Amino acid sequence: MIRRQDPTIRLKEVGVMDESGVPRNTFNSDEPIQVFVGYECLTMVDDLRVVVYLVDEENQSIVASQNVDDVNCEQGRTTPGAYVTKCTIPADQMGGRRFYVTIHLLHPKVEHLILNKALAVDVAFQGYNGRHESWNTTFLRPKLKWDTRELSVEKKG
């Protein structure tokens, strides 16, 4: 719901950048990706939510995160003013696909702004441990911990 006559929040800018703050839309999978959202609170806003969705070509959600997921997020009231919120996707999470960034800016029960597929981001999968298999069929390819153990077999006889 967009409040055109009496807005409380407004999106100003959405971008993707590397960890040095350089705007980019092409990354290697071993690099962190920062999504930033610039917005303005025109009034006092209770429980402001900034939500980042990584979506596919059909705008289907692959993964989502919101500012209040972070334990360090200051919840409560946001005073009028201009803000930038950043979400960092850690290195070694993405496969080798193009995904899109969808943004939701929410003033719960008052105003909800949506910017679908705002930006395209291309990721080239870099492989792990010196192996570089092609992983261009999956969006997510996190580097997970694995453990393999030989099962003990009792010898008979």
Secondary structure, 3 states (H helix, E strand, C coil): CCCCCCCCEEEEEEEEECCCCCECCEEECCCCEEEEEEEEECCCEECCEEEEEEECCCCCEEEEEEHHHCCCCCCCEECCEEEEEEEEECCCCECCCEEEEEEEEEECCCEEEEEEEEEEEEEECCCECCECCCCCCCCECCCCCCCCCCCCCCCCC
